[in-house]
Amino acid sequence: MKKLVILAAMALATSFASAQKFALVDMEYIMNNIPAYERANEQLNQQSKKWQAEVEALDNEAQNLYRTYQNEAVFLSETQKKEREQAIVAKEKEASELKKKYFGPEGELFKKRESLLQPIQDEVYNAIKSVADSRGFQMILDRASETSGIIFASPAIDVSNEVLSRLGYN
């Protein structure tokens, strides 16, 4: 009796699995074909370079203070040494805080990336959902993602071009 129930369950699961419709998209391909996404990435890169230059300037100032301190240490009194050491530590701390402000987990770059890319990602998601609804797909996987685990996929089920078309791009 148990064997019959297990066989029936396996047959039922197999029939459900065969009725599922799956499709693939290549998110990297889709995003690279959306001009607004490319512009947003370029804007992020430019801002990132600007902020990185600010952080590096502060780091260089701290290094220069340290080199000067090392060269002049033998001529300085203990009080002067302490003052210079405190100035060096303060400059290093300032550089570290600026780096965290710009590039930290909740930093300016994260916020700017979210504000520029989220609307594009939402639009793509809605287009993918629309394709899935109209074609009856239960699941659409990203073939560009490293975590998808797809080893082989038929190009016939890749709907990336259809998603771009729904977004108005050719």
Secondary structure as UniProt FT lines:
FT   HELIX           2..19
FT   STRAND          22..25
FT   HELIX           27..32
FT   HELIX           35..72
FT   HELIX           73..75
FT   HELIX           78..103
FT   TURN            105..106
FT   HELIX           108..135
FT   STRAND          139..142
FT   TURN            143..144
FT   TURN            146..147
FT   HELIX           155..157
FT   HELIX           160..167
//
